[in-house]
Amino acid sequence: MTERRDDRGRQRGAARSDGRVRRSAQAPASRARSGDPARGAAFDVLREVAASDAYANLVLPPLLTRRRIVGRDAAFATELTYGTLRLRGRYDAILDLVVDRGTANLDPAVLDALRLGTHQLLGMRVPAHAAVSQTVALTRDRVGAGPAQLVNAVLRRVAEHPVDDWLNRAQDAAGDDVNARLAVRWSHPAWVVRALREALVGHGRSADELEDLLAADDEAPRVTLVARPGMVDADELMEQVGAGASRGALAQTAVVLPGGAPAQLPAVQTGQAGVQDEGSQLVALLLAHAPLDGPDARWLDLCAGPGGKTALLGAVAAGRGAQVRATEVQQHRTDLVVQAVRALPEGTVDVGTADGRQVGEHSPEAYDRVLVDAPCTGLGALRRRPESRWRRLPTDLAPLGALQRDLVASAFRAVRVGGIVGYVTCSPHLAETLSVVLDATRAAARAGITVEVVHPSGALAALGVDPGDLVTPAGAIQLWPHLHGTDAMSLTLLRRTA
Ligand SMILES: C[S@@+](CC[C@H](N)C(=O)[O-])C[C@H]1O[C@@H](n2cnc3c(N)ncnc32)[C@H](O)[C@@H]1O
């Protein structure tokens, strides 16, 4: 088809679009003009995510509140926003088949409108006439009349075929490379597809699972709560949640919600419970329950912000008379840790802002258990952060790897002989898991500190969790969204032996 692009219209459109984004951050949009608050909210969040590197899960909820979008409209806006962000790569590949000069040449605001419309047509059960007409009206309102004509023509073409036909054509256009084809179908950057394939194999699974893993990344994750031990019982929390709640399959502390928005629950408001992926709960609990000889009173959480694992470790520590020191390098995230542990008994957790790389030097052999929940690419939590797969780059791995190695080295110094370090990432990438453990262990040996990998069977037994398919050939824990319904958390337990 021929694009009808009006340069004056485009410039006006772009300017209006920017204005809308700014206004959306301050005041409710005029419902009378847009006529469709849910789609308007989704569009404004996409624009803000693109324009200011914002996180959709931080921008959308307050925007919905400000505009008083609730109930089914809020659910529609949420699915539209997150689904469009996750499946952006898939939709761009499809739109490239329709837009003559390709999506790369489109005004970014127009491209976002097209992605929103395409998600309604191919990813949601929105009737085609509503998806097209409402998205065209939105474009006219937010961008301009000229772009609205383009959006109308493109979306009508998209509506002519079901999603599978489009995916087959987009895959054919991607060529023969298997990773490029999967990248289009499952909307991941090709380098991430490659890395996840290597991660599955490297952690002892089969590359045949790759499509299941990629598909799981494209699903909205279940909301899971943690019932912090000694503060609220998981059964009590289930009662607060009400019908549809279920217990987690792995962590005894986990309660799975039937829907979203748990902020109003009494236990969440007091801090006795919180929102936390079940995999995150399990790895923190495994560190806390790993068998340990000797004293067990001083625990360290080296990279604590925003404090989900600190609060869980703190709750377990309080029950055992142990104390937790929590450090975080960014002050605003330290504040979040303080907030996360507010329900714990006074004196259980001591929170401070510090560079974790220095802690080992300043507090040698001071701790019995140390958690290193290292900054990482987050490739195991793509379901949860819908835009992150498009932001991460392979070049992120080298600096993160250096930081991860330094933090583990610091933990090895900070833990006493006989004590346990838990190295955790929410990424299964081999460069962030196996390689870091191997390199950090060797580097420590050169500095006179020896450590050994502790098989997690003892910790799993202490928690009553069946090792099943959780343990890798290297003796680490590796969780997967497609197998366990959790983020792809990775945990290696290491004991300092000298
Ligand atoms: C994966 S997050 C930790 C999540 C946290 N454990 C939780 O469960 O809520 C990694 C954290 O490490 C922090 N960080 C990055 N570099 C650090 C450093 N040099 N020392 C301490 N913390 C650091 C980041 O700011 C981030 O908050």
The ligand as an SDF file (V2000), in Angstrom:
LIG
                    3D

 27 29  0  0  0  0  0  0  0  0999 V2000
   18.7140   -7.4670   41.5990 C   0  0  0  0  0  0  0  0  0  0  0  0
   18.6210   -6.0290   42.5070 S   0  0  0  0  0  0  0  0  0  0  0  0
   18.3660   -6.6250   44.1390 C   0  0  0  0  0  0  0  0  0  0  0  0
   16.9350   -6.9790   44.4340 C   0  0  0  0  0  0  0  0  0  0  0  0
   16.6770   -7.1720   45.9140 C   0  0  0  0  0  0  0  0  0  0  0  0
   17.5850   -8.1420   46.4960 N   0  0  0  0  0  0  0  0  0  0  0  0
   15.2520   -7.5850   46.2120 C   0  0  0  0  0  0  0  0  0  0  0  0
   14.9790   -8.7850   46.3300 O   0  0  0  0  0  0  0  0  0  0  0  0
   14.4090   -6.6990   46.3100 O   0  0  0  0  0  0  0  0  0  0  0  0
   20.2860   -5.4980   42.5600 C   0  0  0  0  0  0  0  0  0  0  0  0
   20.5160   -4.2840   43.4190 C   0  0  0  0  0  0  0  0  0  0  0  0
   21.9200   -4.0960   43.5270 O   0  0  0  0  0  0  0  0  0  0  0  0
   22.1680   -2.7250   43.6250 C   0  0  0  0  0  0  0  0  0  0  0  0
   23.5930   -2.4890   43.3580 N   0  0  0  0  0  0  0  0  0  0  0  0
   24.2000   -2.2230   42.1910 C   0  0  0  0  0  0  0  0  0  0  0  0
   25.5180   -2.0640   42.3870 N   0  0  0  0  0  0  0  0  0  0  0  0
   25.7400   -2.2310   43.7120 C   0  0  0  0  0  0  0  0  0  0  0  0
   26.8880   -2.1620   44.5250 C   0  0  0  0  0  0  0  0  0  0  0  0
   28.0910   -1.8970   44.0060 N   0  0  0  0  0  0  0  0  0  0  0  0
   26.7520   -2.3810   45.8510 N   0  0  0  0  0  0  0  0  0  0  0  0
   25.5420   -2.6460   46.3860 C   0  0  0  0  0  0  0  0  0  0  0  0
   24.4130   -2.7100   45.6620 N   0  0  0  0  0  0  0  0  0  0  0  0
   24.5110   -2.5150   44.3350 C   0  0  0  0  0  0  0  0  0  0  0  0
   21.2140   -2.1310   42.6320 C   0  0  0  0  0  0  0  0  0  0  0  0
   21.0040   -0.7670   42.8880 O   0  0  0  0  0  0  0  0  0  0  0  0
   19.9640   -2.9890   42.8630 C   0  0  0  0  0  0  0  0  0  0  0  0
   19.1470   -2.3780   43.7990 O   0  0  0  0  0  0  0  0  0  0  0  0
  1  2  1  0
  2  3  1  0
  2 10  1  0
  3  4  1  0
  4  5  1  0
  5  6  1  0
  5  7  1  0
  7  8  2  0
  7  9  1  0
 10 11  1  0
 11 12  1  0
 11 26  1  0
 12 13  1  0
 13 14  1  0
 13 24  1  0
 14 15  1  0
 14 23  1  0
 15 16  2  0
 16 17  1  0
 17 18  1  0
 17 23  2  0
 18 19  1  0
 18 20  2  0
 20 21  1  0
 21 22  2  0
 22 23  1  0
 24 25  1  0
 24 26  1  0
 26 27  1  0
M  CHG  2   2   1   9  -1
M  END
$$$$
